[in-house]
Amino acid sequence: MVKNQQIFEVIEKIAPRYLAEKWDNVGLQIGAYHQNTERILLTLDVTEDVIYEAIEKNINLIISHHPFIFNGIKSICVDSGKGRLVSDLIKNNISVYSAHTNLDSAKLGLNHYIAGQIGLIESKPLDPSPYDRLFKLVIYSPASHTDIILKVLGDNGAGYVGKYSHCSFRSVGKGTFKPLEGSHPYLGETEKISTVPEDRIETIIDDHMAQYLIKKIKNVHPYEEMAYDLFPMDESLTKNANGLGKIG
C-alpha cells in the first residue's frame, strides 16, 4: 500500500507542477497527501458518472487530466451540482488529483506521446516553457569549498549541455573585501581590507533552477555573504525540453 504523496511525486517527476499555465489549477484537488491508496481510476474529466464508478469499485484516488476544481469555490451546497459531488468524494474517502497543462508541456508528456504516435522525430516544443530559458551562474568561492559547490550544482541539474551533465568552468583569481563592524567573516579581519585567492565557478542553469538552486549553494558556501552573478543568456537559447506543442 502506498500514500497519495508517493504517487504524486512520481507524476510530478514527469510533469512538474511549475510547468502549468498560470490560469490552470493542478495537483491535489480533494483529499489528503497521507491517505493510503490501493486502487486508482484514470479519467479525462471528473464527472458524476466517473465518481459513481469510483464509489462502486472502491477507488481511493481519481487522477484526471482536466481539473475537477478550476475556479475558486465560494460555497459548497451539497443538495446538487458540484457541491454534492464534493460531498460524495469526501464521504467515500476518494482523493482527486489533476495533471493538466503541466502534463501537456512536460518533456515526456502528452504532446511528446502524440508526436511519437504520428511518427514525428527530432521534435522540440512549439512554444518553449519560460522555465527552460538559460542563465549563466557565476559563483566566487575559496578553493576549499569548490568541489562541494560543484557537486551541489551538478546533482541539482546545473551544467547540462546536450548529453553531458555536471559541466562547469573554473578559474583562479583574487577577491578583495573589507568586513565591516558587526560582520562575521570566514576569512579576513573586521575593518581591514583583505585580498584572498578564490575560484570563479561558472555553469549553466535554467530559470526554474534559479529559484531554488542559489539557496542550496548558500547553504554550503562558507561566506557570510556569497558573491555570485546571474547572467540571462540570449532568449533564443533554451533547453527546448518543455513547452506546449511539438514541431519536428
Disulfide bonds with the S-S distance in Angstrom:
none
